Amino acid sequence: MKCDGGGAICRHAPDASFAMNAYDIHRKQLTIQGSFIDLLSFSDAMALLASGKADVEPLIGHVLGLEQVQDFLDGKISGVSKVVVRIQD
C-alpha cells in the first residue's frame, strides 16, 4: 500500500491465498473487503440496466476512456475519485 487508509481491490481464484502482516493492517488503517457475484446476479443486473428502469446517472462521477486509466491510477487526473471506464466509443 502506498498510503495510510488506502485500499485495493484484488480478484483471486477460489483456491488462491495470500499472506499479510496483521500489524500493517492496523498501523496503516487498511480495509480488506471481499465481494462475490454469481452469473445469475450479473445477468439480472445487466438486464435491469438495459431496461432503463434504474437511474444510474447519480452513481457515475466521471467517465474516462481506456487510454486515460493509467493517468487516473497515477494520480495525474485531479478531482476524480470514482470513474466508469469507457472501453470503446
N, CA, C and O atoms as a MOPAC input file, in Angstrom:
PM7 MOZYME 1SCF
protein

 N      0.83700 1    -1.18700 1     0.00000 1
 C      0.00000 1     0.00000 1     0.00000 1
 C      0.87700 1     1.24500 1     0.00000 1
 O      1.90900 1     1.29700 1     0.66900 1
 N      0.45400 1     2.22900 1    -0.75200 1
 C      1.23200 1     3.45100 1    -0.86400 1
 C      0.96600 1     4.43600 1     0.27000 1
 O      1.85800 1     5.19600 1     0.64700 1
 N     -0.26900 1     4.43200 1     0.82800 1
 C     -0.57900 1     5.45500 1     1.82500 1
 C     -1.46200 1     4.88600 1     2.93000 1
 O     -2.13300 1     3.87000 1     2.74900 1
 N     -1.44700 1     5.55600 1     4.07100 1
 C     -2.30800 1     5.16100 1     5.17700 1
 C     -3.76600 1     5.32300 1     4.76900 1
 O     -4.12400 1     6.25600 1     4.04900 1
 N     -4.60000 1     4.40500 1     5.23800 1
 C     -6.01800 1     4.47900 1     4.94400 1
 C     -6.36800 1     4.08100 1     3.52700 1
 O     -7.51000 1     4.26100 1     3.10300 1
 N     -5.42400 1     3.54800 1     2.79200 1
 C     -5.65800 1     3.17600 1     1.39900 1
 C     -6.41100 1     1.88200 1     1.27400 1
 O     -6.74400 1     1.23400 1     2.26600 1
 N     -6.67100 1     1.52100 1     0.05900 1
 C     -7.37300 1     0.27900 1    -0.19500 1
 C     -7.04100 1    -0.24000 1    -1.57200 1
 O     -6.48000 1     0.47200 1    -2.40500 1
 N     -7.38600 1    -1.46600 1    -1.79900 1
 C     -7.17000 1    -2.08900 1    -3.09900 1
 C     -8.22900 1    -3.15400 1    -3.30000 1
 O     -8.74900 1    -3.72300 1    -2.34000 1
 N     -8.53400 1    -3.41100 1    -4.52800 1
 C     -9.45300 1    -4.48500 1    -4.86600 1
 C     -8.63300 1    -5.57100 1    -5.53800 1
 O     -7.92900 1    -5.31300 1    -6.51400 1
 N     -8.72400 1    -6.76600 1    -5.02200 1
 C     -7.98600 1    -7.89400 1    -5.58500 1
 C     -8.96800 1    -8.98100 1    -5.98200 1
 O     -9.94400 1    -9.24300 1    -5.27900 1
 N     -8.70500 1    -9.59000 1    -7.08400 1
 C     -9.55200 1   -10.69600 1    -7.54200 1
 C     -8.70700 1   -11.95400 1    -7.55900 1
 O     -7.60700 1   -11.96400 1    -8.11200 1
 N     -9.21500 1   -13.00500 1    -6.95800 1
 C     -8.45300 1   -14.24800 1    -6.86200 1
 C     -9.32600 1   -15.43500 1    -7.21500 1
 O    -10.55300 1   -15.37800 1    -7.12800 1
 N     -8.67700 1   -16.49400 1    -7.60800 1
 C     -9.36200 1   -17.75900 1    -7.85800 1
 C     -9.83900 1   -18.33100 1    -6.52500 1
 O     -9.31200 1   -17.95900 1    -5.47700 1
 N    -10.82100 1   -19.22400 1    -6.54400 1
 C    -11.37500 1   -19.76700 1    -5.29500 1
 C    -10.34200 1   -20.39800 1    -4.36300 1
 O    -10.51900 1   -20.36100 1    -3.14500 1
 N     -9.28400 1   -20.96700 1    -4.89500 1
 C     -8.29800 1   -21.63000 1    -4.03500 1
 C     -7.05700 1   -20.77300 1    -3.78800 1
 O     -6.07500 1   -21.26500 1    -3.23200 1
 N     -7.08100 1   -19.51000 1    -4.18600 1
 C     -5.92200 1   -18.63400 1    -4.01300 1
 C     -5.82400 1   -18.15700 1    -2.56500 1
 O     -6.83400 1   -18.07200 1    -1.86600 1
 N     -4.62000 1   -17.84900 1    -2.12400 1
 C     -4.40900 1   -17.29500 1    -0.78900 1
 C     -3.26100 1   -16.29600 1    -0.84300 1
 O     -2.48700 1   -16.27600 1    -1.80000 1
 N     -3.15900 1   -15.46800 1     0.19500 1
 C     -2.05100 1   -14.52800 1     0.30200 1
 C     -1.72800 1   -14.32500 1     1.77200 1
 O     -2.55600 1   -14.59200 1     2.64300 1
 N     -0.53000 1   -13.85600 1     2.03800 1
 C     -0.09700 1   -13.58600 1     3.40800 1
 C      0.10800 1   -12.08300 1     3.56700 1
 O      0.56000 1   -11.40300 1     2.64500 1
 N     -0.23300 1   -11.57600 1     4.75300 1
 C     -0.05000 1   -10.15600 1     5.02600 1
 C      0.23400 1    -9.97700 1     6.50200 1
 O     -0.29300 1   -10.71500 1     7.33500 1
 N      1.05500 1    -9.01100 1     6.82700 1
 C      1.39000 1    -8.68900 1     8.19900 1
 C      0.17900 1    -8.01900 1     8.85800 1
 O     -0.23500 1    -6.93900 1     8.43700 1
 N     -0.38500 1    -8.64900 1     9.88100 1
 C     -1.57800 1    -8.12600 1    10.54600 1
 C     -1.31500 1    -6.76000 1    11.18400 1
 O     -2.21900 1    -5.92700 1    11.24400 1
 N     -0.10100 1    -6.52300 1    11.65500 1
 C      0.20800 1    -5.22500 1    12.25000 1
 C      0.13300 1    -4.12200 1    11.19800 1
 O     -0.31500 1    -3.01600 1    11.50000 1
 N      0.56400 1    -4.40400 1     9.97300 1
 C      0.46800 1    -3.40800 1     8.90300 1
 C     -0.98500 1    -3.01700 1     8.63300 1
 O     -1.27200 1    -1.85800 1     8.33500 1
 N     -1.89600 1    -3.97700 1     8.73600 1
 C     -3.31300 1    -3.67300 1     8.54100 1
 C     -3.76200 1    -2.64900 1     9.57400 1
 O     -4.45400 1    -1.68700 1     9.24000 1
 N     -3.36700 1    -2.85400 1    10.83100 1
 C     -3.72400 1    -1.93700 1    11.91600 1
 C     -2.99900 1    -0.59900 1    11.76400 1
 O     -3.63000 1     0.45700 1    11.78400 1
 N     -1.68300 1    -0.64400 1    11.61200 1
 C     -0.87100 1     0.57800 1    11.58300 1
 C     -1.21800 1     1.47600 1    10.40600 1
 O     -1.27300 1     2.69700 1    10.55300 1
 N     -1.45200 1     0.88200 1     9.24000 1
 C     -1.74300 1     1.66800 1     8.04200 1
 C     -3.23800 1     1.92100 1     7.83600 1
 O     -3.64300 1     2.52500 1     6.84200 1
 N     -4.06000 1     1.44800 1     8.79600 1
 C     -5.50600 1     1.66200 1     8.74300 1
 C     -6.09700 1     1.13700 1     7.43500 1
 O     -6.90700 1     1.80400 1     6.79100 1
 N     -5.67900 1    -0.06000 1     7.06100 1
 C     -6.12900 1    -0.64100 1     5.80600 1
 C     -7.49700 1    -1.29000 1     5.96300 1
 O     -7.87000 1    -1.71800 1     7.05600 1
 N     -8.21800 1    -1.35700 1     4.89800 1
 C     -9.50700 1    -2.03700 1     4.85300 1
 C     -9.39600 1    -3.20400 1     3.88900 1
 O     -8.97000 1    -3.04300 1     2.74500 1
 N     -9.78000 1    -4.37000 1     4.35600 1
 C     -9.81800 1    -5.54700 1     3.49900 1
 C    -11.28400 1    -5.91600 1     3.33600 1
 O    -11.98900 1    -6.14400 1     4.31900 1
 N    -11.73200 1    -5.97300 1     2.10600 1
 C    -13.14200 1    -6.22600 1     1.84800 1
 C    -13.26200 1    -7.21700 1     0.70600 1
 O    -12.55900 1    -7.11200 1    -0.29900 1
 N    -14.13400 1    -8.15600 1     0.86300 1
 C    -14.37600 1    -9.13000 1    -0.19500 1
 C    -15.72800 1    -8.89800 1    -0.84200 1
 O    -16.60900 1    -8.25800 1    -0.26700 1
 N    -15.87400 1    -9.41400 1    -2.01000 1
 C    -17.17600 1    -9.37000 1    -2.67200 1
 C    -17.32000 1   -10.61300 1    -3.53300 1
 O    -16.33500 1   -11.24400 1    -3.91600 1
 N    -18.54800 1   -10.94400 1    -3.82300 1
 C    -18.82300 1   -12.13500 1    -4.61600 1
 C    -20.01200 1   -11.84800 1    -5.51200 1
 O    -20.96300 1   -11.18500 1    -5.09800 1
 N    -19.96100 1   -12.33300 1    -6.70700 1
 C    -21.09400 1   -12.21300 1    -7.61500 1
 C    -21.23000 1   -13.52000 1    -8.37800 1
 O    -20.24300 1   -14.10700 1    -8.82200 1
 N    -22.44900 1   -13.95200 1    -8.51900 1
 C    -22.65400 1   -15.14600 1    -9.33000 1
 C    -23.19500 1   -14.72300 1   -10.69800 1
 O    -23.65500 1   -13.59400 1   -10.86500 1
 N    -23.14000 1   -15.60900 1   -11.64600 1
 C    -23.53600 1   -15.27200 1   -13.00900 1
 C    -25.00000 1   -14.86600 1   -13.11800 1
 O    -25.33400 1   -14.00300 1   -13.93000 1
 N    -25.88100 1   -15.46400 1   -12.32100 1
 C    -27.29300 1   -15.09800 1   -12.38300 1
 C    -27.51700 1   -13.66000 1   -11.91800 1
 O    -28.29200 1   -12.92600 1   -12.53000 1
 N    -26.84900 1   -13.25700 1   -10.84900 1
 C    -26.98400 1   -11.88500 1   -10.36200 1
 C    -26.46300 1   -10.89300 1   -11.39000 1
 O    -27.06500 1    -9.84100 1   -11.60100 1
 N    -25.35300 1   -11.22000 1   -12.02600 1
 C    -24.77800 1   -10.33200 1   -13.03400 1
 C    -25.74300 1   -10.17000 1   -14.20300 1
 O    -25.95400 1    -9.05500 1   -14.68000 1
 N    -26.32700 1   -11.26500 1   -14.66600 1
 C    -27.29000 1   -11.20600 1   -15.77300 1
 C    -28.50300 1   -10.36400 1   -15.39500 1
 O    -28.98400 1    -9.56600 1   -16.20000 1
 N    -28.99700 1   -10.54000 1   -14.17600 1
 C    -30.13500 1    -9.74100 1   -13.70200 1
 C    -29.78300 1    -8.25500 1   -13.67000 1
 O    -30.58300 1    -7.41400 1   -14.07900 1
 N    -28.59300 1    -7.93800 1   -13.18700 1
 C    -28.16000 1    -6.53900 1   -13.10800 1
 C    -28.03400 1    -5.92900 1   -14.50200 1
 O    -28.45800 1    -4.79400 1   -14.72100 1
 N    -27.46400 1    -6.66200 1   -15.42900 1
 C    -27.31800 1    -6.15600 1   -16.79600 1
 C    -28.68800 1    -5.93900 1   -17.44200 1
 O    -28.88000 1    -4.95900 1   -18.16200 1
 N    -29.63400 1    -6.83400 1   -17.19400 1
 C    -30.98700 1    -6.67700 1   -17.73300 1
 C    -31.66400 1    -5.44000 1   -17.14400 1
 O    -32.36000 1    -4.71500 1   -17.85500 1
 N    -31.46200 1    -5.19800 1   -15.85200 1
 C    -32.03000 1    -4.01700 1   -15.20800 1
 C    -31.45400 1    -2.74400 1   -15.82000 1
 O    -32.19500 1    -1.80300 1   -16.10200 1
 N    -30.14700 1    -2.71000 1   -16.02600 1
 C    -29.52300 1    -1.54600 1   -16.65300 1
 C    -30.04100 1    -1.34100 1   -18.06800 1
 O    -30.35300 1    -0.21600 1   -18.45800 1
 N    -30.13400 1    -2.41700 1   -18.83900 1
 C    -30.59500 1    -2.32600 1   -20.22700 1
 C    -32.04700 1    -1.86200 1   -20.31200 1
 O    -32.43100 1    -1.21800 1   -21.28800 1
 N    -32.85500 1    -2.17700 1   -19.30700 1
 C    -34.27300 1    -1.80300 1   -19.32800 1
 C    -34.49100 1    -0.31000 1   -19.10900 1
 O    -35.53500 1     0.22900 1   -19.47700 1
 N    -33.50200 1     0.36200 1   -18.50800 1
 C    -33.65200 1     1.77800 1   -18.20800 1
 C    -34.45800 1     2.04600 1   -16.94800 1
 O    -34.72900 1     3.20500 1   -16.63200 1
 N    -34.84500 1     1.01700 1   -16.22700 1
 C    -35.65000 1     1.17800 1   -15.00700 1
 C    -34.83600 1     1.69900 1   -13.82800 1
 O    -35.40400 1     2.20800 1   -12.86200 1
 N    -33.53000 1     1.57900 1   -13.89600 1
 C    -32.66000 1     2.05700 1   -12.81600 1
 C    -31.95700 1     3.33000 1   -13.27300 1
 O    -31.32700 1     3.35100 1   -14.33100 1
 N    -32.06500 1     4.38600 1   -12.47700 1
 C    -31.37900 1     5.64200 1   -12.78600 1
 C    -29.96700 1     5.57200 1   -12.21900 1
 O    -29.76500 1     5.75400 1   -11.01900 1
 N    -29.00200 1     5.31100 1   -13.07500 1
 C    -27.61900 1     5.15800 1   -12.61300 1
 C    -26.80300 1     6.43900 1   -12.75800 1
 O    -25.65900 1     6.48800 1   -12.30600 1
 N    -27.35800 1     7.46700 1   -13.37200 1
 C    -26.61400 1     8.71300 1   -13.57400 1
 C    -26.03700 1     9.28500 1   -12.27600 1
 O    -24.88900 1     9.73000 1   -12.28000 1
 N    -26.79200 1     9.29200 1   -11.15500 1
 C    -26.21400 1     9.83100 1    -9.91700 1
 C    -25.02500 1     9.01800 1    -9.39300 1
 O    -24.24900 1     9.51900 1    -8.57800 1
 N    -24.87600 1     7.78700 1    -9.84500 1
 C    -23.78600 1     6.93200 1    -9.38200 1
 C    -22.50200 1     7.12400 1   -10.17800 1
 O    -21.43100 1     6.69100 1    -9.75100 1
 N    -22.60700 1     7.76800 1   -11.32400 1
 C    -21.45300 1     7.91600 1   -12.20800 1
 C    -20.82200 1     9.27500 1   -11.97400 1
 O    -21.41100 1    10.30500 1   -12.30100 1
 N    -19.61800 1     9.27600 1   -11.40700 1
 C    -18.91900 1    10.52600 1   -11.14500 1
 C    -18.24600 1    11.07300 1   -12.38700 1
 O    -18.43900 1    12.23700 1   -12.73700 1
 N    -17.46600 1    10.25500 1   -13.05000 1
 C    -16.71600 1    10.65200 1   -14.24100 1
 C    -16.62000 1     9.46500 1   -15.18700 1
 O    -16.62000 1     8.31100 1   -14.75900 1
 N    -16.53800 1     9.76200 1   -16.46500 1
 C    -16.34000 1     8.73200 1   -17.47900 1
 C    -14.98900 1     8.98700 1   -18.12400 1
 O    -14.72900 1    10.07700 1   -18.63200 1
 N    -14.13200 1     7.97300 1   -18.09900 1
 C    -12.81100 1     8.08300 1   -18.70700 1
 C    -12.68400 1     7.07300 1   -19.82800 1
 O    -13.26700 1     5.99000 1   -19.77900 1
 N    -11.92000 1     7.44000 1   -20.83000 1
 C    -11.58300 1     6.48900 1   -21.87500 1
 C    -10.50900 1     5.54100 1   -21.36600 1
 O     -9.77800 1     5.85700 1   -20.42700 1
 N    -10.42500 1     4.39300 1   -21.98600 1
 C     -9.44400 1     3.39100 1   -21.56900 1
 C     -8.02700 1     3.95800 1   -21.57900 1
 O     -7.20100 1     3.59100 1   -20.74400 1
 N     -7.75200 1     4.84600 1   -22.51900 1
 C     -6.41400 1     5.43700 1   -22.62900 1
 C     -6.08300 1     6.37100 1   -21.46400 1
 O     -4.91800 1     6.72600 1   -21.28500 1
 N     -7.07400 1     6.77600 1   -20.67000 1
 C     -6.86100 1     7.67600 1   -19.53600 1
 C     -6.67500 1     6.94400 1   -18.21000 1
 O     -6.33300 1     7.57000 1   -17.20700 1
 N     -6.89200 1     5.64800 1   -18.18600 1
 C     -6.87800 1     4.89500 1   -16.93200 1
 C     -5.53200 1     4.98700 1   -16.22600 1
 O     -5.49700 1     5.19600 1   -15.01300 1
 N     -4.43100 1     4.83900 1   -16.94300 1
 C     -3.12100 1     4.88400 1   -16.29200 1
 C     -2.87200 1     6.24200 1   -15.64500 1
 O     -2.34700 1     6.30400 1   -14.53300 1
 N     -3.24000 1     7.33400 1   -16.32200 1
 C     -3.09200 1     8.66200 1   -15.72000 1
 C     -3.93900 1     8.78500 1   -14.45800 1
 O     -3.49700 1     9.38600 1   -13.47900 1
 N     -5.15100 1     8.22500 1   -14.46300 1
 C     -6.00800 1     8.23700 1   -13.27700 1
 C     -5.35000 1     7.46800 1   -12.13600 1
 O     -5.30000 1     7.95300 1   -11.00600 1
 N     -4.84200 1     6.26200 1   -12.43100 1
 C     -4.20300 1     5.44800 1   -11.39900 1
 C     -2.92900 1     6.09000 1   -10.86800 1
 O     -2.57500 1     5.89400 1    -9.70500 1
 N     -2.23600 1     6.85700 1   -11.70800 1
 C     -1.00900 1     7.54100 1   -11.29500 1
 C     -1.28300 1     8.86000 1   -10.57900 1
 O     -0.34200 1     9.54500 1   -10.17900 1
 N     -2.55700 1     9.23200 1   -10.41000 1
 C     -2.90900 1    10.46400 1    -9.71500 1
 C     -2.74200 1    11.71300 1   -10.55200 1
 O     -2.70100 1    12.81500 1   -10.00500 1
 N     -2.64500 1    11.57400 1   -11.86100 1
 C     -2.44400 1    12.72000 1   -12.74500 1
 C     -3.75000 1    13.42100 1   -13.11500 1
 O     -3.72700 1    14.49300 1   -13.72000 1
 N     -4.88000 1    12.82800 1   -12.75700 1
 C     -6.18700 1    13.44000 1   -13.00900 1
 C     -6.76100 1    13.82000 1   -11.64900 1
 O     -7.09100 1    12.94400 1   -10.84900 1
 N     -6.88300 1    15.11300 1   -11.38000 1
 C     -7.31400 1    15.56000 1   -10.05400 1
 C     -8.82900 1    15.74400 1    -9.99400 1
 O     -9.49400 1    15.91900 1   -11.01500 1
 N     -9.35100 1    15.70000 1    -8.77300 1
 C    -10.76300 1    15.92400 1    -8.54400 1
 C    -11.65800 1    14.76400 1    -8.95000 1
 O    -12.87200 1    14.92700 1    -9.06800 1
 N    -11.07000 1    13.60200 1    -9.16200 1
 C    -11.82900 1    12.42800 1    -9.59000 1
 C    -11.58300 1    11.31300 1    -8.58900 1
 O    -10.43500 1    10.95700 1    -8.32300 1
 N    -12.67400 1    10.75000 1    -8.02000 1
 C    -12.49800 1     9.67400 1    -7.04800 1
 C    -13.09200 1     8.35100 1    -7.51000 1
 O    -12.62900 1     7.28800 1    -7.09600 1
 N    -14.10500 1     8.40200 1    -8.35600 1
 C    -14.67900 1     7.16200 1    -8.88600 1
 C    -14.98400 1     7.38300 1   -10.36100 1
 O    -15.39600 1     8.46900 1   -10.76900 1
 N    -14.77800 1     6.35600 1   -11.13700 1
 C    -14.94600 1     6.50300 1   -12.58000 1
 C    -15.63500 1     5.28900 1   -13.19000 1
 O    -15.62300 1     4.19100 1   -12.63300 1
 N    -16.22600 1     5.52100 1   -14.33300 1
 C    -16.66400 1     4.46300 1   -15.22500 1
 C    -15.69900 1     4.51100 1   -16.39900 1
 O    -15.46300 1     5.57700 1   -16.96900 1
 N    -15.14600 1     3.37300 1   -16.75900 1
 C    -14.18700 1     3.33200 1   -17.86500 1
 C    -14.92800 1     2.94800 1   -19.13900 1
 O    -15.55800 1     1.89300 1   -19.22100 1
 N    -14.83700 1     3.82100 1   -20.12200 1
 C    -15.43800 1     3.57300 1   -21.43100 1
 C    -14.42300 1     2.77700 1   -22.25100 1
 O    -13.35600 1     3.28800 1   -22.59000 1
 N    -14.75600 1     1.53800 1   -22.56500 1
 C    -13.83800 1     0.65300 1   -23.27800 1
 C    -13.76200 1     1.01100 1   -24.75400 1
 O    -12.68600 1     0.96800 1   -25.34900 1
 N    -14.88200 1     1.35800 1   -25.34000 1
 C    -14.90100 1     1.73900 1   -26.75800 1
 C    -15.93500 1     2.82400 1   -26.97200 1
 O    -16.83000 1     3.00800 1   -26.14700 1
 N    -15.81600 1     3.54300 1   -28.07600 1
 C    -16.78000 1     4.61800 1   -28.38900 1
 C    -18.07000 1     4.06900 1   -28.92500 1
 O    -18.98400 1     4.83200 1   -29.23700 1

